[in-house]
């Protein structure tokens, strides 16, 4: 099979996947009275190669999310420059200098030390870095993120840091088949957003391929979708 034919097959497959995803989002939003345009689809590229990522950009997916700094650098060089990159993995301070010049959003801030490093790199790049605060709603020790009781104090400190724009909150659902428990997690993040002020925080990043329906119902504005697009 030629490379050209292989690309065409992938284009058709990914287009069907994206069309199906958008149709499902539209139906969910219709059922709950939301506008589908409120939902940003972030294609999670962790398990996709650069060629596949470039194809979905050609198909109209503007927002791309990568978990690893090295892969972010590599894929961003391959994909067209109009893409909006989101860093959605755990950020190490030494990797901030690689990530900040590329991304529009960092979804995983849970440390003032890391935020200060991001601020320093943002200054060097003459930009205001948009960030989301990661919250460990479930309290699992294996998860990154702030404890829910620490968020308000964190915000007070974070607002004093230059070249940073706080845009919202992010959480990861626990690994479970209990959809009602996942709903409770997403609902708690939404309520936390309302507590800290929805004018300050416009974005809620929550929901992946297996639970984005619940996330949208609970107020997600950004969903991080991998396998549903690339499978």
C-alpha positions in Angstrom: 0.0 0.0 0.0 1.4 3.4 -1.0 1.8 6.2 1.6 -0.8 8.2 -0.4 -3.4 5.5 -0.1 -2.6 4.9 3.5 -3.1 8.6 4.3 -6.5 8.5 2.4 -7.6 5.5 4.5 -6.7 7.3 7.7 -8.4 10.5 6.6 -11.6 8.6 6.0 -11.4 6.8 9.3 -10.6 9.9 11.4 -13.2 11.9 9.6 -15.9 9.3 10.5 -14.7 9.3 14.1 -14.7 13.1 14.3 -18.1 13.4 12.7 -19.5 10.8 15.1 -18.0 12.6 18.1 -19.4 15.9 17.0 -22.8 14.4 16.4 -22.8 12.8 19.9 -21.7 16.1 21.5 -24.5 17.9 19.6 -27.1 15.5 20.9 -25.9 15.7 24.5 -25.9 19.5 24.3 -29.4 19.5 22.8 -30.7 17.3 25.6 -29.3 19.6 28.4 -29.8 23.0 26.7 -26.1 23.8 26.0 -24.6 25.1 22.8 -22.1 22.7 21.3 -19.9 25.6 20.5 -19.2 25.9 24.2 -17.2 22.6 24.0 -13.6 22.6 22.8 -12.5 19.2 21.5 -8.8 18.7 22.4 -7.4 15.8 20.5 -5.2 13.9 23.0 -2.1 13.0 20.9 -0.2 10.8 23.4 -0.6 7.6 21.4 -0.8 9.1 18.0 2.1 9.6 15.6 2.9 13.0 14.1 1.4 12.0 10.7 -1.9 11.1 12.3 -2.0 14.3 14.2 -1.4 16.3 11.0 -4.3 14.5 9.4 -6.8 15.5 12.1 -5.6 19.1 11.8 -6.4 18.9 8.1 -9.8 17.7 9.1 -10.4 20.8 11.2 -9.4 19.9 14.7 -7.6 23.0 15.9 -6.8 22.0 19.5 -4.2 19.4 20.2 -3.2 18.1 23.6 0.1 16.4 24.4 1.3 14.8 27.7 5.0 14.7 27.2 7.3 17.7 26.6 9.6 15.9 24.2 6.7 14.6 22.0 5.1 18.1 22.1 8.3 19.5 20.6 8.6 16.9 18.0 4.9 16.8 16.9 4.6 20.6 16.9 7.4 20.8 14.4 5.6 18.4 12.1 2.1 19.8 12.4 1.0 23.0 10.8 1.6 26.2 12.7 -2.1 27.1 13.0 -2.6 24.4 15.6 -3.4 25.4 19.2 -1.3 23.2 21.5 -2.3 22.3 25.1 0.0 20.6 27.5 -2.1 18.2 29.4 0.4 16.0 31.2 2.4 16.6 34.4 4.8 19.4 33.9 8.4 19.1 35.3 10.0 22.4 36.1 13.0 21.7 33.8 10.6 21.1 30.9 8.9 24.4 31.2 11.4 26.1 28.9 10.4 23.6 26.1 6.7 23.7 26.7 5.9 27.4 27.2 7.0 28.7 23.8 4.7 26.2 22.0 1.5 25.9 24.0 -1.5 28.2 24.4 -2.7 26.4 27.5 -1.1 24.4 30.3 -3.8 22.2 32.0 -1.8 20.7 34.9 -0.6 23.4 37.2 -0.6 22.3 40.9 2.5 23.9 42.3 3.5 27.5 42.9 7.1 26.5 42.2 6.1 25.2 38.8 4.0 28.2 38.1 6.9 30.6 38.9 9.0 28.7 36.4 6.3 28.9 33.8 6.1 32.7 34.5 9.8 33.0 34.0 9.7 31.3 30.7 6.7 33.2 29.6 8.5 36.5 30.3 11.4 35.3 28.1 9.0 34.6 25.3 7.1 37.9 25.8 3.8 36.1 26.3 1.0 35.7 28.9 0.7 32.0 29.6 -2.8 30.6 30.0 -3.0 28.0 32.7 -5.5 25.7 34.4 -5.2 24.5 37.9 -5.2 20.7 38.3 -7.4 19.5 41.2 -7.3 16.0 42.6 -11.0 15.8 43.4 -10.9 12.1 44.1 -8.1 12.4 46.5 -6.2 9.4 45.1 -2.6 9.4 46.1 -1.5 8.3 42.6 -2.9 11.4 41.1 -1.4 14.8 40.6 -3.3 17.9 41.5 -4.2 20.1 44.4 -6.5 18.9 47.2 -9.8 20.6 46.9 -9.3 22.5 50.2 -6.1 24.1 49.0 -7.4 25.6 45.8 -8.6 29.0 47.1 -5.2 29.7 48.8 -3.4 28.6 45.7 -5.4 31.0 43.6 -4.6 33.9 45.9 -0.9 33.2 45.5 -1.1 32.5 41.8 -2.8 35.8 41.0 0.3 37.6 42.1 2.6 35.9 39.6 3.4 37.9 36.4 2.8 36.7 32.9 0.2 34.1 34.0 -3.5 34.1 33.2 -5.6 31.7 35.3 -8.3 30.3 33.0 -9.9 27.5 34.8 -9.7 24.1 36.5 -8.8 20.6 35.3 -9.4 17.2 36.8 -8.8 13.6 35.9 -11.6 11.1 36.7 -10.5 8.0 38.6 -10.1 4.7 36.8 -13.5 3.1 37.5 -16.5 1.8 35.7 -18.7 3.5 38.3 -20.2 6.3 36.1 -22.1 7.8 39.0 -18.9 8.2 41.0 -17.3 9.9 38.0 -20.3 12.2 37.7 -19.8 13.2 41.4 -16.1 14.0 40.7 -17.0 16.2 37.7 -19.9 17.9 39.6 -17.5 18.7 42.5 -15.1 20.5 40.1 -18.0 22.5 38.6 -19.2 23.5 42.1 -15.6 24.5 43.0 -15.5 26.7 39.8 -18.7 28.3 40.9 -17.3 28.9 44.4 -14.1 30.6 43.2 -16.0 32.6 40.6 -17.0 31.7 37.1 -15.9 35.1 35.7 -12.3 34.4 36.8 -12.4 30.8 35.6 -14.1 30.3 32.3 -12.8 26.8 31.5 -13.5 23.4 33.0 -11.2 20.8 31.5 -12.6 17.3 32.3 -13.7 14.3 30.4 -12.0 11.8 28.1 -13.1 9.3 25.6 -14.9 7.0 28.1 -16.6 9.7 30.1 -16.9 13.0 28.1 -20.7 12.7 27.9 -20.9 13.0 31.7 -18.3 15.7 31.7 -20.4 17.8 29.3 -23.5 17.3 31.3 -21.6 18.5 34.3 -20.3 21.7 32.6 -17.1 20.8 30.9 -15.9 23.4 28.3 -12.8 21.4 27.3 -12.8 17.6 26.7 -9.6 15.6 26.1 -10.3 13.0 23.5 -7.8 10.4 22.3 -9.0 6.9 21.3 -12.4 8.1 20.1 -10.6 10.1 17.4 -7.6 7.9 16.7 -8.9 4.4 17.2 
